[in-house]
Amino acid sequence: MLDIHRIRNETESVKSGLVNVGSDPSVIDNVLVLDGDRRETQKEGDRLRAELNAASRNIGKEKDPDRRKELIDAVSKVKQAIKDNDARVPRLEKELRDLMLSIPNIPLEEVTVGSGEEANSVASEHGDKPSFDFEPKPHWELMSDLGIIDFERGQKVSGSRFYFLRGEGARLQRALIAWMLDVHTDEHGYEELYAPCMVRAECLVGTGNLPKFGEHLYRDIEEDFWFIPTGEVPVTNFYRDEILDWKVLPLRHVTYTPCFRREKMSHGKDTRGIKRGHQFDKVELVQFVHPDRGRDALDELTGHARKLLEMLGLAHRVVNICTGDLSFVSAIKFDLEAWSPGCEEWLEVSSCSLFQDFQARRAKIRFKDENGKNRFVHTLNGSGLALPRVVISIVESYQRADGSITVPGVLQPYMGGLEVITRRD
């Protein structure tokens, strides 16, 4: 949520920022009207209470019965006016909050202005794309031939975009999760959390997934639990409604969770393989930092995620996301993409974002600064990393002519020393 003071004092720059992210700037005019009405209503309430207090004092002083009755009648009218005025305040506040929740974050000035993903730019590339003396296969062929995935039974059990990982396929995924958690906790200084996978609606409001994107989420209607689209949701809300001490910042957390999303936006796209699914696994990084550290923390977090790709020996690149392709909550974002030689495409395996105080305002996460003033923290998050697409890149990059797959060296200890995945008998 944007700061209302920023909207009042920097109206034109906020409108310009909304234009850059493809949002209608006229919403700001509506916000200012509602904000003005709310403030005037509150002032009117203060004026009426002052009038009531003065009139009440005069009743006690008045000796004339007729005049006293007039004053009592006037006080009754003021009390009713106060009651009517007070009833307007929460309605205006709710209308204003609902409108504010619909407004996306404003991008930082350094973000390239562009209307969509075609304006994104590659900031850097790392590692060499693998070369083969044979025609590389896509992961769905490789994994099916090796017997480490079963699409047919996944569809039988749950429907399209579901699958079973079997044997070394399941173990590879488990190894990746354990290894990534170990790197982030042991080398990068994150505290691991085991987080709930179902949350209350207000938690999704806090991270910006609701109310705007509810159609992409799964929900248990009976108890109003929502299945998380990412571990960012429960971890960000870990400090919901709290005031932290500035000395504990920065706070860095890592979590592994299954994630659940409706793939409405990708209907008919990437139907083969495991690139898109309604359920997938991720290791997620979340940071809570002092506002002065937000931008530097983003570079740090992005580096933590990118380090894993280096250690896995995967060709990858960092992409600067333009204004028109930013997420609803991001002020700036970098995507990490790994090369998949079988599919012959770059796959997004992490989006690293700085939200500034946008989420913290929605979730009411504050800290008491060095001067004793309560301020909103800045939040960041990024995948470290998203499992399905990392698995794709590993399987396709490390495939061999006979259809087997070499296990990356860093994962072999987590695979019981297994060096090569061969066909299941």
KETIZA-920542 format. One record per residue (C-alpha): residue in three letters; x, y, z. Coordinates in nm, 2 decimals, decimal comma, padded with zeros to 4 digits, m for minus. Example, Ala and Ser with C-alpha at 12.3 -4.5 7.8 and 13.67 -1.06 7.14 Angstrom:
<atoms>
+------+--------+--------+--------+
: resn :      u :      v :      w :
+------+--------+--------+--------+
:  ala :  01,23 : m00,45 :  00,78 :
:  ser :  01,37 : m00,11 :  00,71 :
+------+--------+--------+--------+
</atoms>
This chain:
<atoms>
+------+--------+--------+--------+
: resn :      u :      v :      w :
+------+--------+--------+--------+
:  met :  00,00 :  00,00 :  00,00 :
:  leu :  00,13 :  00,35 : m00,08 :
:  asp :  00,18 :  00,61 :  00,18 :
:  ile : m00,11 :  00,85 :  00,18 :
:  his :  00,12 :  01,14 :  00,26 :
:  arg :  00,32 :  01,06 : m00,05 :
:  ile :  00,00 :  01,07 : m00,26 :
:  arg : m00,09 :  01,41 : m00,11 :
:  asn :  00,26 :  01,56 : m00,14 :
:  glu :  00,39 :  01,39 : m00,46 :
:  thr :  00,07 :  01,36 : m00,66 :
:  glu :  00,21 :  01,40 : m01,01 :
:  ser :  00,51 :  01,18 : m00,96 :
:  val :  00,28 :  00,90 : m00,82 :
:  lys :  00,05 :  00,94 : m01,12 :
:  ser :  00,35 :  00,92 : m01,35 :
:  gly :  00,47 :  00,60 : m01,18 :
:  leu :  00,13 :  00,45 : m01,23 :
:  val :  00,13 :  00,53 : m01,60 :
:  asn :  00,47 :  00,36 : m01,63 :
:  val :  00,33 :  00,04 : m01,48 :
:  gly :  00,03 :  00,05 : m01,70 :
:  ser : m00,22 :  00,15 : m01,44 :
:  asp : m00,49 :  00,42 : m01,46 :
:  pro : m00,36 :  00,74 : m01,27 :
:  ser : m00,71 :  00,88 : m01,23 :
:  val : m00,74 :  00,65 : m00,92 :
:  ile : m00,52 :  00,90 : m00,74 :
:  asp : m00,78 :  01,17 : m00,79 :
:  asn : m01,04 :  00,94 : m00,64 :
:  val : m00,81 :  00,87 : m00,35 :
:  leu : m00,76 :  01,24 : m00,28 :
:  val : m01,13 :  01,31 : m00,29 :
:  leu : m01,21 :  01,03 : m00,04 :
:  asp : m00,91 :  01,13 :  00,17 :
:  gly : m01,04 :  01,49 :  00,18 :
:  asp : m01,39 :  01,38 :  00,27 :
:  arg : m01,26 :  01,16 :  00,55 :
:  arg : m01,05 :  01,44 :  00,69 :
:  glu : m01,33 :  01,69 :  00,67 :
:  thr : m01,57 :  01,45 :  00,84 :
:  gln : m01,32 :  01,39 :  01,12 :
:  lys : m01,28 :  01,77 :  01,16 :
:  glu : m01,66 :  01,81 :  01,16 :
:  gly : m01,67 :  01,55 :  01,44 :
:  asp : m01,42 :  01,75 :  01,64 :
:  arg : m01,61 :  02,07 :  01,58 :
:  leu : m01,94 :  01,91 :  01,69 :
:  arg : m01,79 :  01,77 :  02,01 :
:  ala : m01,65 :  02,11 :  02,10 :
:  glu : m02,00 :  02,26 :  02,04 :
:  leu : m02,15 :  01,99 :  02,25 :
:  asn : m01,91 :  02,05 :  02,54 :
:  ala : m01,98 :  02,43 :  02,53 :
:  ala : m02,36 :  02,38 :  02,51 :
:  ser : m02,35 :  02,13 :  02,80 :
:  arg : m02,16 :  02,38 :  03,01 :
:  asn : m02,41 :  02,65 :  02,93 :
:  ile : m02,70 :  02,43 :  03,04 :
:  gly : m02,56 :  02,40 :  03,39 :
:  lys : m02,53 :  02,78 :  03,41 :
:  glu : m02,87 :  02,87 :  03,26 :
:  lys : m03,14 :  02,95 :  03,52 :
:  asp : m03,43 :  03,04 :  03,29 :
:  pro : m03,64 :  02,72 :  03,23 :
:  asp : m03,74 :  02,81 :  02,88 :
:  arg : m03,39 :  02,90 :  02,77 :
:  arg : m03,26 :  02,58 :  02,95 :
:  lys : m03,51 :  02,37 :  02,75 :
:  glu : m03,39 :  02,53 :  02,42 :
:  leu : m03,03 :  02,45 :  02,51 :
:  ile : m03,12 :  02,09 :  02,60 :
:  asp : m03,30 :  02,05 :  02,26 :
:  ala : m03,00 :  02,20 :  02,08 :
:  val : m02,77 :  01,95 :  02,26 :
:  ser : m02,99 :  01,67 :  02,15 :
:  lys : m02,96 :  01,78 :  01,79 :
:  val : m02,58 :  01,81 :  01,82 :
:  lys : m02,56 :  01,46 :  01,97 :
:  gln : m02,76 :  01,32 :  01,67 :
:  ala : m02,53 :  01,51 :  01,43 :
:  ile : m02,23 :  01,36 :  01,60 :
:  lys : m02,38 :  01,01 :  01,57 :
:  asp : m02,45 :  01,06 :  01,20 :
:  asn : m02,11 :  01,21 :  01,14 :
:  asp : m01,93 :  00,93 :  01,33 :
:  ala : m02,12 :  00,67 :  01,12 :
:  arg : m01,97 :  00,82 :  00,81 :
:  val : m01,61 :  00,79 :  00,92 :
:  pro : m01,57 :  00,41 :  00,91 :
:  arg : m01,75 :  00,39 :  00,58 :
:  leu : m01,52 :  00,65 :  00,43 :
:  glu : m01,21 :  00,48 :  00,58 :
:  lys : m01,31 :  00,14 :  00,44 :
:  glu : m01,39 :  00,29 :  00,10 :
:  leu : m01,05 :  00,46 :  00,10 :
:  arg : m00,86 :  00,15 :  00,22 :
:  asp : m01,03 : m00,07 : m00,04 :
:  leu : m00,93 :  00,18 : m00,31 :
:  met : m00,57 :  00,21 : m00,18 :
:  leu : m00,54 : m00,17 : m00,18 :
:  ser : m00,61 : m00,17 : m00,55 :
:  ile : m00,32 :  00,06 : m00,64 :
:  pro :  00,01 : m00,10 : m00,74 :
:  asn :  00,36 : m00,01 : m00,61 :
:  ile :  00,55 :  00,28 : m00,78 :
:  pro :  00,87 :  00,17 : m00,95 :
:  leu :  01,21 :  00,32 : m00,86 :
:  glu :  01,35 :  00,58 : m01,10 :
:  glu :  01,63 :  00,34 : m01,21 :
:  val :  01,37 :  00,09 : m01,35 :
:  thr :  01,36 :  00,10 : m01,73 :
:  val :  01,03 :  00,24 : m01,86 :
:  gly :  00,86 : m00,01 : m02,09 :
:  ser :  00,52 : m00,14 : m02,17 :
:  gly :  00,59 : m00,51 : m02,14 :
:  glu :  00,84 : m00,80 : m02,13 :
:  glu :  00,98 : m00,70 : m02,46 :
:  ala :  01,14 : m00,40 : m02,29 :
:  asn :  01,32 : m00,62 : m02,03 :
:  ser :  01,70 : m00,62 : m02,07 :
:  val :  01,97 : m00,87 : m01,99 :
:  ala :  02,20 : m00,73 : m01,73 :
:  ser :  02,45 : m01,01 : m01,74 :
:  glu :  02,51 : m01,37 : m01,85 :
:  his :  02,70 : m01,63 : m01,66 :
:  gly :  02,84 : m01,97 : m01,75 :
:  asp :  02,86 : m02,14 : m02,09 :
:  lys :  02,56 : m02,31 : m02,25 :
:  pro :  02,63 : m02,68 : m02,27 :
:  ser :  02,73 : m02,82 : m02,61 :
:  phe :  02,64 : m03,18 : m02,73 :
:  asp :  02,76 : m03,41 : m03,00 :
:  phe :  02,40 : m03,54 : m03,02 :
:  glu :  02,06 : m03,38 : m03,04 :
:  pro :  01,96 : m03,29 : m02,68 :
:  lys :  01,61 : m03,40 : m02,57 :
:  pro :  01,35 : m03,21 : m02,37 :
:  his :  01,31 : m03,30 : m02,01 :
:  trp :  00,97 : m03,47 : m02,05 :
:  glu :  01,13 : m03,73 : m02,29 :
:  leu :  01,44 : m03,77 : m02,08 :
:  met :  01,26 : m03,82 : m01,75 :
:  ser :  00,99 : m04,04 : m01,90 :
:  asp :  01,25 : m04,27 : m02,07 :
:  leu :  01,44 : m04,30 : m01,74 :
:  gly :  01,12 : m04,38 : m01,55 :
:  ile :  01,17 : m04,10 : m01,30 :
:  ile :  00,85 : m03,92 : m01,38 :
:  asp :  00,49 : m04,04 : m01,45 :
:  phe :  00,26 : m03,79 : m01,63 :
:  glu : m00,02 : m04,03 : m01,70 :
:  arg : m00,07 : m04,14 : m01,34 :
:  gly : m00,04 : m03,78 : m01,22 :
:  gln : m00,32 : m03,68 : m01,46 :
:  lys : m00,53 : m03,99 : m01,36 :
:  val : m00,50 : m03,89 : m00,99 :
:  ser : m00,53 : m03,51 : m01,01 :
:  gly : m00,59 : m03,39 : m01,37 :
:  ser : m00,38 : m03,19 : m01,62 :
:  arg : m00,06 : m03,02 : m01,51 :
:  phe :  00,00 : m03,28 : m01,23 :
:  tyr :  00,27 : m03,56 : m01,23 :
:  phe :  00,45 : m03,80 : m01,00 :
:  leu :  00,82 : m03,79 : m00,96 :
:  arg :  00,96 : m04,14 : m00,91 :
:  gly :  01,28 : m04,29 : m00,76 :
:  glu :  01,58 : m04,08 : m00,85 :
:  gly :  01,35 : m03,81 : m00,99 :
:  ala :  01,19 : m03,76 : m00,65 :
:  arg :  01,52 : m03,79 : m00,48 :
:  leu :  01,68 : m03,53 : m00,71 :
:  gln :  01,41 : m03,28 : m00,61 :
:  arg :  01,45 : m03,37 : m00,24 :
:  ala :  01,83 : m03,33 : m00,27 :
:  leu :  01,79 : m02,99 : m00,43 :
:  ile :  01,56 : m02,87 : m00,15 :
:  ala :  01,79 : m02,99 :  00,13 :
:  trp :  02,10 : m02,86 : m00,04 :
:  met :  01,95 : m02,51 : m00,11 :
:  leu :  01,83 : m02,48 :  00,25 :
:  asp :  02,18 : m02,57 :  00,37 :
:  val :  02,36 : m02,32 :  00,15 :
:  his :  02,12 : m02,04 :  00,25 :
:  thr :  02,14 : m02,11 :  00,62 :
:  asp :  02,51 : m02,21 :  00,65 :
:  glu :  02,67 : m01,97 :  00,40 :
:  his :  02,42 : m01,68 :  00,35 :
:  gly :  02,30 : m01,64 :  00,71 :
:  tyr :  01,93 : m01,71 :  00,67 :
:  glu :  01,72 : m01,86 :  00,95 :
:  glu :  01,51 : m02,15 :  00,83 :
:  leu :  01,14 : m02,15 :  00,90 :
:  tyr :  00,89 : m02,44 :  00,85 :
:  ala :  00,58 : m02,24 :  00,75 :
:  pro :  00,21 : m02,32 :  00,72 :
:  cys :  00,09 : m02,38 :  00,36 :
:  met : m00,26 : m02,24 :  00,44 :
:  val : m00,31 : m01,89 :  00,56 :
:  arg : m00,59 : m01,65 :  00,65 :
:  ala : m00,71 : m01,40 :  00,39 :
:  glu : m00,55 : m01,10 :  00,57 :
:  cys : m00,21 : m01,25 :  00,52 :
:  leu : m00,26 : m01,25 :  00,14 :
:  val : m00,38 : m00,89 :  00,16 :
:  gly : m00,05 : m00,82 :  00,34 :
:  thr :  00,16 : m00,95 :  00,06 :
:  gly : m00,05 : m00,80 : m00,21 :
:  asn : m00,21 : m01,12 : m00,35 :
:  leu : m00,55 : m01,01 : m00,23 :
:  pro : m00,79 : m00,86 : m00,32 :
:  lys : m00,67 : m00,82 : m00,67 :
:  phe : m00,55 : m01,17 : m00,76 :
:  gly : m00,79 : m01,39 : m00,58 :
:  glu : m00,89 : m01,58 : m00,90 :
:  his : m00,54 : m01,73 : m00,92 :
:  leu : m00,55 : m01,88 : m00,57 :
:  tyr : m00,70 : m02,19 : m00,42 :
:  arg : m00,92 : m02,17 : m00,12 :
:  asp : m01,09 : m02,38 :  00,15 :
:  ile : m01,43 : m02,21 :  00,17 :
:  glu : m01,56 : m02,38 :  00,48 :
:  glu : m01,28 : m02,24 :  00,71 :
:  asp : m01,16 : m01,96 :  00,48 :
:  phe : m00,81 : m02,09 :  00,45 :
:  trp : m00,61 : m02,00 :  00,14 :
:  phe : m00,34 : m02,22 :  00,00 :
:  ile : m00,02 : m02,02 : m00,04 :
:  pro :  00,11 : m01,93 : m00,39 :
:  thr :  00,46 : m01,89 : m00,25 :
:  gly :  00,64 : m01,92 :  00,09 :
:  glu :  00,67 : m01,54 :  00,08 :
:  val :  00,31 : m01,52 :  00,22 :
:  pro :  00,35 : m01,69 :  00,55 :
:  val :  00,71 : m01,57 :  00,61 :
:  thr :  00,63 : m01,21 :  00,55 :
:  asn :  00,33 : m01,23 :  00,78 :
:  phe :  00,55 : m01,39 :  01,05 :
:  tyr :  00,60 : m01,04 :  01,18 :
:  arg :  00,25 : m00,91 :  01,10 :
:  asp :  00,12 : m00,64 :  01,34 :
:  glu :  00,45 : m00,62 :  01,53 :
:  ile :  00,69 : m00,34 :  01,61 :
:  leu :  01,05 : m00,47 :  01,60 :
:  asp :  01,36 : m00,32 :  01,75 :
:  trp :  01,59 : m00,16 :  01,49 :
:  lys :  01,88 : m00,36 :  01,64 :
:  val :  01,74 : m00,69 :  01,51 :
:  leu :  01,74 : m00,57 :  01,15 :
:  pro :  01,81 : m00,71 :  00,90 :
:  leu :  01,61 : m01,03 :  00,95 :
:  arg :  01,66 : m01,30 :  00,69 :
:  his :  01,45 : m01,61 :  00,66 :
:  val :  01,44 : m01,90 :  00,42 :
:  thr :  01,16 : m02,16 :  00,38 :
:  tyr :  01,07 : m02,45 :  00,17 :
:  thr :  00,70 : m02,49 :  00,08 :
:  pro :  00,48 : m02,65 : m00,18 :
:  cys :  00,30 : m02,37 : m00,37 :
:  phe : m00,04 : m02,37 : m00,53 :
:  arg : m00,16 : m02,15 : m00,82 :
:  arg : m00,43 : m02,16 : m01,08 :
:  glu : m00,27 : m02,14 : m01,42 :
:  lys : m00,55 : m01,94 : m01,58 :
:  met : m00,31 : m01,69 : m01,74 :
:  ser : m00,11 : m01,97 : m01,91 :
:  his : m00,40 : m02,17 : m02,05 :
:  gly : m00,28 : m02,36 : m02,36 :
:  lys :  00,09 : m02,26 : m02,29 :
:  asp :  00,37 : m02,49 : m02,19 :
:  thr :  00,14 : m02,79 : m02,16 :
:  arg :  00,42 : m03,04 : m02,20 :
:  gly :  00,66 : m03,12 : m01,91 :
:  ile :  00,68 : m02,96 : m01,57 :
:  lys :  00,73 : m02,60 : m01,65 :
:  arg :  00,39 : m02,49 : m01,53 :
:  gly :  00,18 : m02,67 : m01,27 :
:  his : m00,09 : m02,60 : m01,02 :
:  gln :  00,14 : m02,74 : m00,75 :
:  phe :  00,51 : m02,69 : m00,73 :
:  asp :  00,79 : m02,66 : m00,48 :
:  lys :  01,01 : m02,36 : m00,40 :
:  val :  01,27 : m02,25 : m00,16 :
:  glu :  01,20 : m01,89 : m00,08 :
:  leu :  01,42 : m01,61 :  00,06 :
:  val :  01,26 : m01,32 :  00,26 :
:  gln :  01,43 : m01,02 :  00,42 :
:  phe :  01,31 : m00,74 :  00,65 :
:  val :  01,55 : m00,45 :  00,64 :
:  his :  01,60 : m00,09 :  00,75 :
:  pro :  01,47 :  00,15 :  00,48 :
:  asp :  01,82 :  00,28 :  00,42 :
:  arg :  01,94 : m00,07 :  00,33 :
:  gly :  01,66 : m00,18 :  00,10 :
:  arg :  01,83 : m00,13 : m00,24 :
:  asp :  02,16 : m00,28 : m00,13 :
:  ala :  01,98 : m00,58 :  00,02 :
:  leu :  01,82 : m00,65 : m00,31 :
:  asp :  02,16 : m00,69 : m00,48 :
:  glu :  02,26 : m00,91 : m00,19 :
:  leu :  01,95 : m01,13 : m00,21 :
:  thr :  01,99 : m01,16 : m00,59 :
:  gly :  02,35 : m01,27 : m00,54 :
:  his :  02,24 : m01,54 : m00,29 :
:  ala :  02,00 : m01,69 : m00,54 :
:  arg :  02,24 : m01,66 : m00,83 :
:  lys :  02,52 : m01,83 : m00,63 :
:  leu :  02,32 : m02,16 : m00,64 :
:  leu :  02,31 : m02,15 : m01,02 :
:  glu :  02,68 : m02,10 : m01,02 :
:  met :  02,73 : m02,39 : m00,78 :
:  leu :  02,51 : m02,61 : m01,00 :
:  gly :  02,71 : m02,52 : m01,31 :
:  leu :  02,40 : m02,40 : m01,50 :
:  ala :  02,43 : m02,13 : m01,76 :
:  his :  02,21 : m01,84 : m01,64 :
:  arg :  02,14 : m01,47 : m01,68 :
:  val :  02,01 : m01,18 : m01,48 :
:  val :  01,73 : m00,98 : m01,64 :
:  asn :  01,63 : m00,62 : m01,55 :
:  ile :  01,25 : m00,61 : m01,54 :
:  cys :  01,09 : m00,30 : m01,70 :
:  thr :  00,81 : m00,10 : m01,54 :
:  gly :  00,54 : m00,26 : m01,75 :
:  asp :  00,64 : m00,61 : m01,65 :
:  leu :  00,68 : m00,55 : m01,27 :
:  ser :  00,46 : m00,74 : m01,03 :
:  phe :  00,18 : m00,55 : m00,85 :
:  val :  00,40 : m00,51 : m00,54 :
:  ser :  00,75 : m00,46 : m00,67 :
:  ala :  00,94 : m00,14 : m00,68 :
:  ile :  01,22 : m00,30 : m00,87 :
:  lys :  01,28 : m00,66 : m00,98 :
:  phe :  01,55 : m00,88 : m01,12 :
:  asp :  01,47 : m01,22 : m01,28 :
:  leu :  01,72 : m01,51 : m01,28 :
:  glu :  01,68 : m01,74 : m01,59 :
:  ala :  01,85 : m02,07 : m01,64 :
:  trp :  01,92 : m02,21 : m01,98 :
:  ser :  01,73 : m02,53 : m02,08 :
:  pro :  01,90 : m02,68 : m02,39 :
:  gly :  01,64 : m02,94 : m02,46 :
:  cys :  01,35 : m02,69 : m02,47 :
:  glu :  01,59 : m02,43 : m02,61 :
:  glu :  01,47 : m02,15 : m02,39 :
:  trp :  01,56 : m01,94 : m02,08 :
:  leu :  01,35 : m02,04 : m01,78 :
:  glu :  01,27 : m01,81 : m01,50 :
:  val :  01,39 : m01,98 : m01,18 :
:  ser :  01,38 : m01,68 : m00,95 :
:  ser :  01,23 : m01,33 : m00,92 :
:  cys :  01,41 : m01,11 : m00,67 :
:  ser :  01,21 : m00,80 : m00,57 :
:  leu :  01,23 : m00,50 : m00,34 :
:  phe :  00,89 : m00,38 : m00,22 :
:  gln :  01,01 : m00,10 :  00,00 :
:  asp :  00,73 : m00,03 :  00,26 :
:  phe :  00,45 : m00,14 :  00,03 :
:  gln :  00,39 : m00,48 :  00,20 :
:  ala :  00,48 : m00,36 :  00,55 :
:  arg :  00,21 : m00,10 :  00,54 :
:  arg : m00,05 : m00,36 :  00,44 :
:  ala :  00,07 : m00,61 :  00,71 :
:  lys :  00,16 : m00,34 :  00,97 :
:  ile :  00,52 : m00,45 :  01,02 :
:  arg :  00,71 : m00,17 :  01,18 :
:  phe :  01,03 : m00,11 :  01,38 :
:  lys :  01,13 :  00,14 :  01,64 :
:  asp :  01,43 :  00,33 :  01,50 :
:  glu :  01,73 :  00,47 :  01,67 :
:  asn :  01,53 :  00,78 :  01,78 :
:  gly :  01,24 :  00,59 :  01,92 :
:  lys :  01,02 :  00,66 :  01,62 :
:  asn :  00,80 :  00,38 :  01,47 :
:  arg :  00,87 :  00,33 :  01,10 :
:  phe :  00,78 :  00,07 :  00,84 :
:  val :  01,04 : m00,19 :  00,75 :
:  his :  01,13 : m00,26 :  00,39 :
:  thr :  01,06 : m00,61 :  00,27 :
:  leu :  01,23 : m00,82 : m00,01 :
:  asn :  01,19 : m01,17 : m00,14 :
:  gly :  01,32 : m01,40 : m00,41 :
:  ser :  01,31 : m01,77 : m00,50 :
:  gly :  01,62 : m01,95 : m00,39 :
:  leu :  01,52 : m02,14 : m00,61 :
:  ala :  01,20 : m02,26 : m00,78 :
:  leu :  01,23 : m02,64 : m00,81 :
:  pro :  01,05 : m02,75 : m01,13 :
:  arg :  01,25 : m02,53 : m01,36 :
:  val :  01,58 : m02,59 : m01,19 :
:  val :  01,51 : m02,96 : m01,23 :
:  ile :  01,44 : m02,90 : m01,60 :
:  ser :  01,77 : m02,71 : m01,65 :
:  ile :  01,97 : m02,98 : m01,46 :
:  val :  01,81 : m03,27 : m01,65 :
:  glu :  01,85 : m03,11 : m01,99 :
:  ser :  02,20 : m02,96 : m01,93 :
:  tyr :  02,35 : m03,28 : m01,78 :
:  gln :  02,20 : m03,53 : m02,02 :
:  arg :  02,43 : m03,78 : m02,19 :
:  ala :  02,41 : m03,95 : m02,53 :
:  asp :  02,27 : m04,27 : m02,38 :
:  gly :  01,98 : m04,08 : m02,22 :
:  ser :  02,13 : m04,09 : m01,87 :
:  ile :  02,18 : m03,78 : m01,65 :
:  thr :  02,49 : m03,68 : m01,46 :
:  val :  02,42 : m03,56 : m01,11 :
:  pro :  02,58 : m03,22 : m01,04 :
:  gly :  02,87 : m03,26 : m00,80 :
:  val :  02,72 : m03,05 : m00,52 :
:  leu :  02,41 : m03,27 : m00,51 :
:  gln :  02,59 : m03,61 : m00,51 :
:  pro :  02,63 : m03,62 : m00,13 :
:  tyr :  02,26 : m03,55 : m00,10 :
:  met :  02,19 : m03,84 : m00,35 :
:  gly :  02,37 : m04,10 : m00,15 :
:  gly :  02,68 : m04,06 : m00,37 :
:  leu :  02,49 : m04,13 : m00,69 :
:  glu :  02,68 : m03,99 : m00,98 :
:  val :  02,46 : m04,08 : m01,28 :
:  ile :  02,08 : m04,13 : m01,30 :
:  thr :  02,02 : m04,43 : m01,53 :
:  arg :  01,70 : m04,60 : m01,65 :
:  arg :  01,49 : m04,77 : m01,39 :
:  asp :  01,44 : m05,14 : m01,46 :
+------+--------+--------+--------+
</atoms>
